[in-house]
Every structure is written in C-alpha cells, then in structure tokens.
Amino acid sequence: MKQTRFANAALALALAVALAACHSAAPEETPPSSVVPGPVETAGPVQSTPAPPPEPPVWGEQTFSREFCAGDGTPVLQVSYTLPMVQNAAACPAGAAINAWYQAEGQARLTEAEEQHEAQVADYDVSSALGFPFEPTVEEMRSEVVYEDRGVVSVRRELYVSFGGAHPMVYRLSEQFHAESGEKLAFADFFTDADAVMERVAAAFWETELGDGALSREEVAVACHPENFYCTREGYVFWIQGGSFPAVNSPMEVVIPWDSLADVSRYG
C-alpha cells in the first residue's frame, strides 16, 4: 500500500513538472498597440527663383590713343581710336563678347601704329635734312551704334587720316553683332543670294552721280564690296570706300530699303 501511494505521488509530481515546463515555454502574447502612426511628412517642391531677364546694352566708349615722337621729341604720329563699350556687360548677355571684340580691335590698331612709327620718323628725318615742312600724321576714329533691332546690333565707324593736307581721307567701317550672343555677323549671315544683292547694290550706285558717264558700270560694280554695309531703320546702307575713285575722299552711300531685299534677306 505504501508503495502504491509512493508511486502515485511520484507520478503526480512528474505531471506537475511537465505542465510547468510547457507553460513556461509558451510565447507571451503582445497586446496590440493603441498608437496609430501619423502621416509621413515629405519635403515640398523647391521654389526656384527665376533668373532676371537680360538687360539691353547700355552703351559707353573706350579710347585707345597714343602719340609717337621722333628722337628730338617732335610728334610724328598721333592716333586716337574711340570704340563702343557695353557698360552693363554683366547683365547683358552680348556685352562681354562685344567688349572683347573691340578690345582686340583697339589693341590691334595701336600695334599697327607702332609699326608705322619708324616710317614716320624716317619721313621726319628726311624732311628736316632737306628743309621741308613736316606735319605729323593724325588718325582719329569715331564710332556710333546706329541700329538695335531684329536681333541685330549695328555699329558704324569712321576713320579720319590727315597727312597735313587740306582734306583728310575718310574711311568707313562697320560691324554687325548678334543681339543675344554678341557673335560678330558677316554678309553671309544676312543674305541668301550674294550675287543678287550685289547686283542691286551696284545698280543703286549707278543711279547716283556715279552713272553720269565718268565711270563704267563694271567699275562701279568692282568698287562695291559685300561687307561694306550696316543697318538702319530705313534699311541696309551700303558704301563705296573713300579713295576708290579719283577725287573721292569720303565714302559714298546708298540706302537699300528692307523691302527691296526681303526676298534674299534673312533679317527682312
């Protein structure tokens, strides 16, 4: 009887240990969270500040000048070249390119004057030795912005050269620039048919005093050069350079209206 009670007690103890082990091995249940996640904040679109619109050029001047003298201090060559300059180049897209072009042009003119210096000194020395009067050569250039429209900036320049005579020689020059990039434009950038344009230009000159019989039509046509033009409100102005014909010291001009070249013009 004692053995039976002992066996029953041992069995009951074993069952209790087994039940306790099963209870401790069961995973604990985690109660559901009562916190509801809020919306995820995201950065809004970046508001970029629009670039300010480009400004039109504000024109000024830059001058390249120098006086060259002989060994005794006598002036033999005086030069002064006044060229355009865009004063607000930082805000005007074309300004930097235009300024750079005229900076190079001014420096090139001074270099040419330096190369003339020795020849002028030699002329002065010969004149002094022979007792002849001597007048220094004087070069003066003036510039003017004559047109700003249709995406084009047009500049007209005149070079006055005096050798001491009564009438100085006058030479005309011009440049056309793209109004947005400042790129220098050529005749071919304006016209689609060079031959047709120059035929009309020569005909227009022939209708002036050049066609009075002193010159042939061929001579007038040869004196017309494609790059000798600039723009105005009235149209294209072409010129024949001073000195191209006898007794013609200054440029001769004709105006070709925009409409007259509209069929062969890129800017009509």
GIMO-V114717 format. One record per residue. RES is the residue in three letters. SS is DSSP state (@ for helix, = for strand, . for the rest). PSI is psi as a letter, one per 40 degrees, with the letter a starting at -180 (* if undefined). OMEGA is omega in whole degrees, -180 to 180 (none if undefined). Layout:
BEGIN
RES_SS_PSI_OMEGA, RES_SS_PSI_OMEGA
END
This chain:
BEGIN
MET_._d_179, LYS_@_d_-179, GLN_@_d_-180, THR_@_d_179, ARG_@_d_-179, PHE_@_d_180, ALA_@_d_180, ASN_@_d_180, ALA_@_d_179, ALA_@_d_179, LEU_@_d_-180, ALA_@_d_180, LEU_@_d_180, ALA_@_d_179, LEU_@_d_-179, ALA_@_d_179, VAL_@_d_-179, ALA_@_d_180, LEU_@_d_179, ALA_@_d_180, ALA_@_d_179, CYS_@_d_-179, HIS_@_d_-178, SER_@_d_-178, ALA_@_e_-178, ALA_._h_-180, PRO_._i_178, GLU_._h_178, GLU_._h_179, THR_._h_-178, PRO_._i_-180, PRO_._i_-180, SER_._i_179, SER_._e_-179, VAL_._h_179, VAL_._h_-178, PRO_._h_180, GLY_._i_180, PRO_._i_179, VAL_._h_-180, GLU_._h_177, THR_._i_-180, ALA_._h_178, GLY_._i_-180, PRO_._i_179, VAL_._h_180, GLN_._h_180, SER_._i_179, THR_._h_-179, PRO_._i_179, ALA_._i_178, PRO_._i_-180, PRO_._i_180, PRO_._i_180, GLU_._i_172, PRO_._i_-178, PRO_._h_171, VAL_._h_-169, TRP_=_h_173, GLY_=_a_-178, GLU_=_i_171, GLN_=_h_-174, THR_=_h_175, PHE_=_h_-175, SER_=_i_178, ARG_=_i_175, GLU_=_h_180, PHE_=_h_-174, CYS_=_i_172, ALA_._i_-177, GLY_._d_-180, ASP_._e_179, GLY_._e_180, THR_._h_178, PRO_=_h_178, VAL_=_e_-179, LEU_=_h_178, GLN_=_h_-178, VAL_=_i_176, SER_=_h_-178, TYR_=_h_178, THR_=_h_-174, LEU_=_i_180, PRO_=_i_175, MET_=_h_176, VAL_=_h_-175, GLN_._d_-179, ASN_._f_-175, ALA_._d_-179, ALA_._d_-178, ALA_._e_-179, CYS_._h_-174, PRO_._d_-178, ALA_._e_-171, GLY_@_d_-176, ALA_@_d_-179, ALA_@_d_180, ILE_@_d_179, ASN_@_d_180, ALA_@_d_-179, TRP_@_d_-178, TYR_@_d_172, GLN_@_d_179, ALA_@_d_179, GLU_@_d_179, GLY_@_d_179, GLN_@_d_178, ALA_@_d_178, ARG_@_d_179, LEU_@_d_178, THR_@_d_177, GLU_@_d_179, ALA_@_d_178, GLU_@_d_179, GLU_@_d_178, GLN_@_e_-172, HIS_@_d_-177, GLU_@_d_179, ALA_@_d_179, GLN_@_d_177, VAL_@_d_178, ALA_@_d_178, ASP_@_d_179, TYR_@_d_-180, ASP_@_d_179, VAL_@_d_180, SER_@_d_-180, SER_@_d_-179, ALA_@_d_-178, LEU_@_e_180, GLY_._e_179, PHE_._i_176, PRO_._i_-179, PHE_._h_175, GLU_._h_178, PRO_._i_173, THR_=_h_-179, VAL_=_h_176, GLU_=_h_179, GLU_=_h_180, MET_=_h_176, ARG_=_i_-177, SER_=_i_179, GLU_=_h_173, VAL_=_h_-172, VAL_=_e_-176, TYR_=_h_174, GLU_=_g_-179, ASP_=_i_177, ARG_._f_180, GLY_._e_-175, VAL_=_h_169, VAL_=_h_-177, SER_=_h_-178, VAL_=_h_176, ARG_=_h_178, ARG_=_i_174, GLU_=_h_179, LEU_=_h_177, TYR_=_h_180, VAL_=_h_180, SER_=_h_176, PHE_._e_-179, GLY_._e_180, GLY_._a_-177, ALA_._d_-176, HIS_._h_177, PRO_._i_173, MET_=_i_-179, VAL_=_h_179, TYR_=_i_180, ARG_=_i_174, LEU_=_i_177, SER_=_i_174, GLU_=_i_172, GLN_=_h_-179, PHE_=_i_172, HIS_=_h_-172, ALA_._d_-178, GLU_._d_-176, SER_._d_-175, GLY_._e_179, GLU_._h_178, LYS_=_h_-177, LEU_=_i_180, ALA_._i_180, PHE_@_d_-177, ALA_@_d_177, ASP_@_e_-177, PHE_@_d_-170, PHE_=_i_-178, THR_._e_-178, ASP_._g_-175, ALA_@_d_-178, ASP_@_d_-179, ALA_@_d_180, VAL_@_d_-176, MET_@_d_173, GLU_@_d_179, ARG_@_d_178, VAL_@_d_180, ALA_@_d_179, ALA_@_d_179, ALA_@_d_177, PHE_@_d_-179, TRP_@_d_179, GLU_._e_176, THR_._a_-179, GLU_@_e_177, LEU_@_e_-179, GLY_@_f_-178, ASP_._e_177, GLY_._e_-179, ALA_._d_-179, LEU_._i_176, SER_._i_178, ARG_@_d_180, GLU_@_d_179, GLU_@_d_178, VAL_@_d_-179, ALA_@_d_-180, VAL_@_d_-178, ALA_@_e_180, CYS_._h_-180, HIS_._h_-175, PRO_._d_-175, GLU_._e_-179, ASN_._g_179, PHE_=_i_170, TYR_=_i_-175, CYS_=_i_173, THR_._i_177, ARG_._d_-177, GLU_._d_-178, GLY_=_a_178, TYR_=_h_175, VAL_=_h_175, PHE_=_i_179, TRP_=_i_170, ILE_=_h_-171, GLN_._i_175, GLY_._i_-177, GLY_._e_180, SER_._d_180, PHE_._i_178, PRO_._h_176, ALA_._e_176, VAL_._g_-176, ASN_._e_-176, SER_._i_179, PRO_._i_173, MET_=_h_-174, GLU_=_i_167, VAL_=_i_178, VAL_=_h_176, ILE_=_h_-178, PRO_=_i_179, TRP_@_d_-176, ASP_@_d_-177, SER_@_e_179, LEU_@_e_-175, ALA_@_d_-177, ASP_@_e_-180, VAL_@_e_-177, SER_=_i_175, ARG_._e_-176, TYR_._f_-178, GLY_._*_none
END
